[in-house]
Amino acid sequence: MMVDIALLDLIRLITGTILLAYASYTDIKTRRAANILWVIMALIGVILLLIQYLDDGFSNIWYLLFIPIMIILMYVFFQMRLLFGGADAKALMALAVLVPIQPLIGTFPLWESFLPGSWSIFANATILFLLIPISLLMYNLYKHNLRFPHCLLGYVITVEQAKHSFVWPMEKIKNGKRKLVYMPKNFDIDEELSEFENHGITDIWVTPKIPFMIPLLAGFITLFFLGDLLLQIVRIVL
């Protein structure tokens, strides 16, 4: 019996969307995502691959070679502290199993690609993550806070709000003066916020701690409906 590959890809879309959406929610709330999510994703991916292989022999079997390559690559990226944390790396490892090849559901995605599916998801997520400054600029334009380059990196909130939010202060008190901090990750946040209060400062610029899981979810959905953003950009440029 011939299995409808589009149906398998639809199951992949539903599975990935649900698990990544839940992981994004818990990541925002607690900065954690349960490992069981990636176990479930990988198991479903293996089952779908077996069904596909037993049905048609999996003509694009070379794509399966990219699964261990992607897993090793994400492990190296995590160890080098590049781009993301442990949950993000585990998510991409599981996605390598769930979406080893480009999906095809009806006429979607709009742009075809020869690259492994998980790599396209990673590329999409990275591009979408880099678009965050544009979103911040639009927000600050609405709030009339157009101080450059601050408005491309964060937004203004009260010091009290900053104490209870997942943000990094973009400013630091140095020699009694406020200084912009481009890489605000290497100082004690509570101590720094107290310093602002001691100087009578109530509002500060902060940059949000946006989990990579969110653009990963967006990159995953983008793959199924649009395709590989990076490859399409290269095609347009060339």
C-alpha positions, 0 to 999 in steps of 0.5 A: 500500500502506497503511503501518502508522503504529504500526510506524513509531512502534515504529521511532521508539521503538526508534531513540530508546531505543537512541541515547539510552541509548548517549548517556546511557552515554557522557555518564556515563562521559566527559561526551560524546556523539558527534555521529554519534548525532544524525545517525543519529537525524535521518536515520532520522526523515527516512526515516520521515517520507517513508514516512509522507508518501508513504503517506497524504499526512501529514494532520497536516502542520502538525506539521512546521512545529514541527521548525525551531521546535524546532531554533531554540529548542534552539539559543537555549537552548544559547547562553543556557546554559539547562538543558543542554549541546551534546549535549542540544541536538543530541539534542532537535534530532534528536528534533524530526525523529524524533518530530514528532507524538505517537506511537501504538502500540496503546493507548499512550500512555495520555494523548493530547496535541495538542502536537508529540512533541518538545516533550512529550519536552522537557517530560517530561524537565524534569519528571523532572529536577526530581524528582531532589531526591525521589530524593536525599531517599529516598537520604539517608533510607536513609543517615540523612543528613537535614541540610536542605537538603543532603539535597535537593540531594546526598549525603555521600561522602569527599573522596577519592571526590569527586576521582574522581567527577562531582560538585560540592562543596556545601560551601566553606571560608570563614574557616575554617568550612564553608559550604553552596554552593547554586550550586557551579559557580564555583570550582576543585574540586581546590583546594577539595577540597585545602582540606578535606583541609588542615582534616582534613575527610574527608567532604563533601556533594556534588551529582551532575553528572547529565547532562540526557541521562538524564532526556531518555531517560526523558522519551522513553520516558515519551512513548510509554507514558504521554504528555505529563506536563505536559499531564496535570498541567494537566488534573488541576489544571484 
